[in-house]
Amino acid sequence: MTTENALHGEQNETPTPEATETQTEAQTPEARIAELEAQVEEFRDKWMRSEAEMQNYRTRAKREVEDARQYAVQKFAKDVVEAAENLQRGLASLPAKAENEDGLISKLREGFESTERSFVGILERNGVTCQHPVGQAFDANLHQAMAEQPSDDHADGTVMQAWTPTWTLHGRLLKPAMVVVARGGNKAAE
């Protein structure tokens, strides 16, 4: 010990190699075996925890890749849904079918209806679904309330009218329905 260390009461706590050998020789073989078994158990526990952590990581990574693959087209699907809604609006704007209507208008209507059915079918095969909320209870997760309207014919909080349908992609909201909600209805909620 140096004089300075002695004044401050500090001691050199690093054991010398001779002291370590003497300490190991002083241990009984049973004590040494017990110490090594404890170390083995500690390393085994660390290894098992590490394996479990890696398995959780693999599972999480696999789920994230599947989600990325499934929802990668979300922006594109949202744009395509706009086209489907425009097609539906075009169909709704056609005059009502009449017995003596011109053959050209009948063929146009049939063509638009066929195209719209085919288009919605393609969307559904690819996970994009359309739900018409009229008559359902208002759900803020699926509907965007554009107005509330007093009604005696509808239960309070029921969707009376939908300007657009709800669109989802594999169950995830793509575009909420724009709806008019009944307020203060006398009917009991269904």
C-alpha positions in Angstrom: 0.0 0.0 0.0 1.2 3.5 -0.8 1.2 6.1 1.8 -1.6 8.0 0.1 -3.8 5.0 0.0 -3.1 4.3 3.7 -4.0 7.8 4.6 -7.4 7.5 3.0 -8.1 4.0 4.3 -8.1 2.5 0.8 -6.9 -1.0 0.3 -6.0 -2.9 -2.8 -8.9 -5.4 -3.2 -7.7 -7.2 -6.3 -6.7 -10.7 -5.2 -3.4 -11.9 -6.4 -3.2 -15.1 -8.5 -1.5 -16.9 -5.5 -4.5 -15.9 -3.3 -7.0 -17.3 -5.8 -5.2 -20.6 -6.1 -5.0 -20.9 -2.3 -8.8 -20.1 -2.1 -9.6 -22.8 -4.8 -7.4 -25.3 -3.0 -9.2 -24.6 0.3 -12.6 -25.5 -1.2 -13.7 -29.0 -0.9 -14.5 -30.9 -4.1 -18.2 -31.1 -3.1 -18.4 -27.3 -2.7 -16.6 -26.8 -6.0 -19.1 -29.2 -7.7 -22.0 -27.4 -6.1 -20.6 -24.0 -7.3 -20.2 -25.3 -10.9 -23.7 -26.9 -10.9 -25.1 -23.5 -9.8 -23.2 -21.8 -12.7 -24.5 -24.5 -15.1 -28.0 -23.9 -13.9 -27.6 -20.1 -14.3 -26.2 -20.4 -17.8 -29.0 -22.8 -18.7 -31.6 -20.4 -17.4 -30.0 -17.5 -19.4 -30.0 -19.8 -22.5 -33.7 -20.7 -22.1 -34.7 -17.1 -21.7 -32.7 -16.2 -24.7 -34.3 -18.9 -26.8 -37.8 -17.8 -25.6 -37.0 -14.2 -26.5 -35.8 -15.3 -30.0 -39.0 -17.3 -30.6 -41.1 -14.3 -29.6 -39.0 -12.1 -32.0 -39.6 -14.6 -34.8 -43.3 -14.7 -34.2 -43.6 -10.9 -34.1 -41.5 -10.5 -37.2 -43.6 -13.1 -39.1 -46.8 -11.3 -38.0 -45.4 -7.9 -39.1 -44.5 -9.4 -42.5 -47.9 -10.9 -43.0 -49.6 -7.6 -42.0 -47.4 -5.7 -44.4 -48.2 -8.1 -47.2 -51.9 -8.0 -46.5 -52.3 -4.2 -46.0 -49.6 -3.0 -48.5 -52.4 -2.2 -51.0 -54.3 -0.1 -48.6 -53.6 3.2 -50.3 -54.4 1.7 -53.8 -57.6 0.1 -52.4 -58.8 3.4 -51.0 -58.4 5.0 -54.5 -60.2 2.1 -56.2 -63.0 2.4 -53.7 -63.5 6.0 -54.9 -64.0 4.6 -58.4 -66.5 2.1 -57.2 -68.5 4.8 -55.4 -68.5 6.9 -58.5 -69.8 4.0 -60.5 -72.6 3.5 -57.9 -73.4 7.2 -58.0 -73.6 7.1 -61.8 -76.0 4.1 -61.6 -78.2 5.9 -59.1 -78.4 9.0 -61.3 -79.9 7.1 -64.2 -83.6 7.6 -64.7 -85.9 4.9 -63.3 -86.5 2.0 -65.6 -89.7 2.5 -67.7 -91.5 0.1 -70.0 -91.3 2.2 -73.1 -87.7 3.5 -72.6 -85.2 3.6 -75.4 -83.3 0.4 -76.0 -80.0 2.3 -75.8 -80.7 3.5 -72.3 -81.7 0.0 -71.2 -78.5 -1.5 -72.6 -76.4 1.3 -71.0 -78.1 0.6 -67.6 -77.6 -3.1 -67.9 -73.9 -2.6 -68.9 -73.3 -0.2 -66.0 -75.0 -2.6 -63.5 -73.0 -5.6 -64.8 -69.7 -3.6 -64.7 -70.5 -2.4 -61.1 -71.3 -6.0 -60.0 -68.1 -7.3 -61.6 -66.0 -4.5 -60.0 -67.4 -5.0 -56.5 -66.9 -8.8 -56.9 -63.2 -8.2 -57.8 -62.8 -6.0 -54.8 -64.4 -8.6 -52.5 -62.1 -11.4 -53.8 -59.2 -9.2 -52.8 -60.4 -8.5 -49.3 -62.2 -5.1 -49.9 -65.8 -5.3 -48.6 -68.7 -2.8 -48.7 -71.2 -2.6 -45.9 -74.4 -0.5 -46.1 -75.1 0.9 -42.6 -78.7 2.0 -43.0 -80.8 0.7 -40.1 -77.7 -0.2 -38.0 -76.7 1.5 -34.7 -74.2 4.3 -35.2 -70.6 3.0 -34.7 -68.0 5.8 -34.5 -65.4 3.2 -35.6 -67.1 2.5 -38.9 -69.3 5.6 -39.5 -68.7 9.3 -39.8 -71.8 11.3 -38.7 -72.5 14.1 -41.1 -75.7 15.2 -39.5 -78.2 14.3 -36.8 -81.9 14.5 -37.6 -84.9 14.2 -35.4 -87.0 11.1 -36.2 -90.0 9.4 -34.7 -89.6 6.4 -37.0 -86.1 5.4 -36.0 -84.5 4.6 -32.6 -82.1 7.1 -31.2 -78.5 6.6 -32.6 -79.7 4.6 -35.6 -78.3 5.3 -39.1 -81.2 6.7 -41.1 -79.4 7.5 -44.3 -76.0 6.7 -45.7 -74.3 8.9 -48.3 -71.5 6.4 -48.8 -71.0 2.8 -47.5 -68.4 1.6 -45.1 -65.4 0.0 -46.9 -63.0 -2.3 -45.2 -59.8 -4.1 -46.2 -59.5 -7.6 -44.5 -61.6 -6.2 -41.6 -59.5 -3.0 -41.3 -61.4 0.2 -41.9 -60.5 1.7 -45.3 -63.2 4.4 -45.6 -65.9 5.2 -43.1 -69.6 5.6 -44.2 -70.9 9.1 -44.2 -74.2 8.9 -42.4 -77.2 10.8 -41.0 -78.1 9.6 -37.5 -81.5 9.6 -35.9 -81.9 11.7 -32.8 -84.6 11.5 -30.1 -86.6 8.7 -31.7 -89.5 7.2 -29.8 -88.9 3.7 -31.0 -87.0 1.4 -28.7 -83.5 0.5 -29.7 -83.4 -2.8 -31.4 
